Amino acid sequence: MALKATIFKAALQVADMDRGHYADHALTIARHPSETDERMMVRVLAFALHADEQLQFGGGVSTEDEPALWRRDLTGSIEQWIEVGLPDEKRIRRACGRAGEVFVYAYGGHAAELWWKQVGAELARNANLTVCVLPQEATRALAGLARRNMQLNCSIQDGQVWLGDGAETVQLEPEARQKPAGG
């Protein structure tokens, strides 16, 4: 018998001064049994960084053709494709061909550094790709915020991010390793 996803709910308030986005989002997050709290909370962070009414969580870690998050236009075309973790280079290149913008939020400390050394040069060819590495201490602290029902607030200003639950706040700054030429 296959294990089922655990459902998490989050009321997320976003104040993104960098993009001028201020909104409340009610999130339903399906966490696959093999997914850690850290990865799930990095997905929530990625949602906050790109918060939009059309942004949706993908099918999860077991879904090959869907990212962690994506935003589609009214015609179904993919505007943003957002991955978290250390995705395969081939998967990222395929995403760059399918979506207007692709974002990767890598985490995992030394493993993320090794991953970037392996794929960075090859991925540099993708003009619509942004790759950010998240500090390991911060992503581990994000895991500590995970609850089945969460009240979260996120403030973003000058590239600095504060994500908290009222009792604890995690501060981090995603380190951009690759950005589009105009970005």
C-alpha positions in Angstrom: 0.0 0.0 0.0 1.4 3.4 -1.1 1.9 6.0 1.6 -0.2 9.2 1.0 0.9 12.8 1.2 0.5 14.7 4.4 -1.5 17.9 4.0 -0.2 21.1 5.6 -2.0 24.5 5.6 -0.3 27.9 5.8 -1.8 31.3 6.0 1.1 33.3 4.5 1.3 37.1 4.6 3.8 38.5 2.1 5.2 42.0 2.2 7.6 42.1 -0.7 9.0 45.6 -0.9 11.3 44.7 -3.8 8.4 43.7 -6.1 5.7 45.8 -4.5 3.6 42.7 -3.7 1.5 42.8 -0.5 -1.0 40.0 -0.1 -2.3 37.2 2.1 -2.1 33.7 0.6 -3.9 30.6 1.8 -1.7 27.7 0.9 -2.4 24.0 0.9 0.8 22.0 0.7 0.9 18.3 0.0 4.1 16.8 1.5 5.2 13.5 -0.1 6.2 10.9 2.5 9.8 11.1 1.2 9.9 14.9 1.5 11.6 16.5 4.5 10.3 19.5 6.4 13.3 21.4 5.1 12.4 20.9 1.5 8.7 21.7 2.1 9.6 24.9 3.8 12.0 25.9 1.0 9.0 25.4 -1.3 7.0 27.8 0.9 9.9 30.3 0.8 10.1 30.0 -3.0 6.3 30.7 -3.0 6.8 33.8 -0.9 9.7 35.1 -3.1 7.4 34.8 -6.2 4.0 35.2 -4.6 1.3 35.7 -7.1 -2.4 34.7 -7.4 -1.6 32.4 -10.3 1.4 30.7 -8.7 0.7 27.0 -7.8 2.5 24.1 -6.2 3.5 21.4 -8.6 2.5 17.7 -8.3 5.4 17.0 -5.9 8.6 15.1 -5.8 7.2 12.0 -7.6 5.9 14.1 -10.5 8.4 14.1 -13.4 6.8 16.8 -15.6 6.0 19.4 -13.0 8.2 21.7 -11.0 8.0 22.5 -7.3 6.0 25.6 -8.2 4.8 27.2 -11.4 2.8 30.1 -12.8 0.9 29.7 -16.0 -0.9 32.4 -18.1 -4.5 32.1 -19.2 -3.6 30.1 -22.3 -1.7 27.5 -20.2 1.8 28.6 -21.2 4.3 28.4 -18.4 5.5 31.8 -17.3 7.6 30.7 -14.3 9.0 27.3 -13.5 10.5 27.1 -10.0 12.6 24.2 -8.7 14.0 23.6 -5.2 16.9 21.3 -4.3 19.5 20.0 -6.6 17.7 19.2 -9.9 19.2 17.3 -12.7 20.9 19.5 -15.4 18.8 17.9 -18.2 15.6 18.7 -16.2 16.6 22.4 -15.9 17.5 22.7 -19.6 14.1 21.2 -20.5 12.4 23.7 -18.2 14.2 26.6 -19.8 12.8 25.5 -23.1 9.2 25.3 -21.8 9.0 28.4 -19.6 9.6 32.1 -19.9 11.6 32.2 -16.6 13.2 29.4 -14.6 14.3 29.7 -11.0 16.3 27.1 -9.0 16.7 27.5 -5.2 19.5 25.1 -4.3 20.1 24.2 -0.7 22.1 21.6 1.2 25.3 23.3 2.2 28.4 21.5 0.7 26.2 19.3 -1.5 24.7 22.4 -3.1 28.2 23.8 -3.8 29.3 20.5 -5.4 26.1 20.5 -7.5 26.8 24.0 -8.7 30.4 23.1 -9.6 29.2 20.2 -11.7 26.3 22.0 -13.6 27.1 25.7 -13.4 29.1 26.0 -16.6 26.6 24.0 -18.7 23.6 25.9 -17.3 25.2 29.3 -18.1 23.9 28.9 -21.6 20.3 29.3 -20.5 19.4 33.0 -20.8 16.1 32.7 -18.8 17.6 30.9 -15.8 18.2 32.2 -12.3 20.0 30.0 -9.8 20.2 30.9 -6.1 21.9 29.0 -3.3 20.3 29.2 0.1 22.4 29.1 3.3 22.2 25.7 5.0 21.7 27.2 8.5 18.7 29.2 7.3 17.0 26.3 5.5 17.5 24.1 8.6 15.9 26.8 10.7 13.0 27.1 8.2 12.3 23.4 8.9 11.8 24.3 12.5 8.8 26.5 11.5 7.0 23.5 9.9 3.6 22.8 11.5 0.4 21.1 10.1 -1.3 24.5 10.4 1.0 27.6 10.1 0.5 31.3 10.4 3.5 32.7 8.5 4.7 36.2 7.6 7.4 37.0 5.1 9.1 40.4 4.5 11.4 40.9 1.6 13.5 44.0 1.2 16.8 44.6 -0.7 17.2 40.9 -1.3 16.9 40.1 2.4 14.2 37.7 3.5 12.5 37.3 6.9 10.1 34.4 7.3 8.5 33.8 10.7 5.6 32.4 12.6 5.2 35.0 15.3 7.5 33.2 17.8 10.6 32.6 15.6 11.9 34.5 12.5 14.5 33.1 10.1 16.5 35.7 8.2 18.3 34.7 4.9 19.7 36.2 1.7 19.5 33.9 -1.3 22.9 34.1 -3.0 22.5 34.5 -6.8 24.9 32.3 -8.8 23.3 33.0 -12.1 20.9 35.6 -13.4 19.6 36.5 -16.8 21.6 39.3 -18.4 18.8 41.9 -17.9 18.0 40.7 -14.3 
